[in-house]
Amino acid sequence: MATLTETISKADKHDEKLTDFQYSKKIFNGVHEVEDDKQRTDFTTVRFGDVEKKFAVPKDYKYKNVLPTFPNAVYNLTGELAFEDKGLLADPKFSNLLKDVTKVEHLARDLGTVLYGIQLSKLNDAQKNELARYIAERGVVYFPDQEQTLEEFQELGQYYGHSHKHGSNSRPFEDKFAEFQVVYSDRFSPYDQHAKNNSLRYWHSDVSFEKQPSAQTFFKALTVPEQGGDTLFISGYAAYEALSTPLKKYLEGLTVVHSGKEQSEYHRRSGQHVRLDGDTNAHPIVRTHPVTGWKSLFISPGFTRYIPGIPRGESDAILDYLYQHIANLSQSTVRIKWTSNGVAAWDNRIVIHRATYDHLPQTRHLVRIAAQGEVPFFDANSHERSEDLRE
């Protein structure tokens, strides 16, 4: 069991009363630069085992047990895991899930919904099953104001199948929450590694390089910035449907190699312990969702590397085109603005996402849990989502 010890330090009185947002406006000049601790507001030093680190959180921070660490654990690859999609058990009319909803706000015609009035910790199995199908259709759903403990959040994620454990990204120190991936940044975080780079390659589907990438994914906001730090989502269904018919047919016969090795090496170069090196797997470029039967473009710019079986130059040209194609889908892109205690649920198989990286040096702290899904497949008898919507 981990032992946490902490000390509190204060900035000088000149900056003592600044909020993080005011502080960010004071020092933000395109690159996050701070001369010394005298410019900083309160912070806490937390010790995880033999490692001590500063965090821009108060001494009594409620979520110290899920701050980011890289413990010296070792994970091993497993064989193929059984996965039964709970969405297959759902009422397609969502009669249980939506009965207590006070407001439904669709963020775009075909992607993203905010559901008000639901407490995820109170869902019964029928409602959880319908939630799986709902995100399989809408891509991502946001639930504001969730009165949910970390344990209840964990139980929700575990309902959908074997919970994924990330091999290199940060996780809580305690094994109790080893299934959580921690997403955290604050004024002590390096700024210019992301914020100045608007590369298309920051778009990704989580762990698409694994043999069984994540399916139902839940992301809980613990501390959010006043401005920035949003998450953008793009629909894989819409990305496929927007292609020309000849290109659709061509891509349906191809796979693309996804690699997580570069991510592992990045963490290793940064001095962080890697629990399991990122894998490399080839998946269909056009993927069939097992519940909806709809075709989706399964391209993950952060992890896709090349199309096997064709010349590398042709592969690069096709992938570059698909990346630009995805980025131009403004009508099928939505933005989640995080609020404290909000939870987003998405189907990782049919959306890609990225953060905006415009919040530093304000604190942004979230935790994620996800079920490992099926091995991606393409069914030649599957169809486009628009065919069902026309009926």
Buried (B, 14 or more C-beta within 10 A) or exposed (E): EBEBEBEEEEBEEEBEEBEBBEBBEEBBEEEBEBEEEEBBBEBBBBBBEEEEEBBBBEBEBEBBBBBBBBBEBEBEEEEEBEBEBBBEBBBEEBEBBBEEEEEEEEBBEBBBBBBEEBEBBEBEEBBBBBBBBBBBBBBBBBBBBBEBEBEBBBBBBEBBBBBBBBBBBBBBBBEBBBBBBBBBBBBBBEBEEBBEEEEBEBBBBBBBBBBBBBBBBBBBBBBBBEEBBBBBBBBBBBBBBBBEEEBBEBBBEBBBBBBBBEBBBBBEEEEBBBBBBBBBBBBBBBBBBBBBBBBBBBBBBBBBBBBEEEEEEEBEEBBEEBBEBBBEBEEBBBEBBBEEBBBBBBBBBBBBBBBBBBBBBBBBBBBBBBBBBBEBEBBEEBEBBEEEEEE
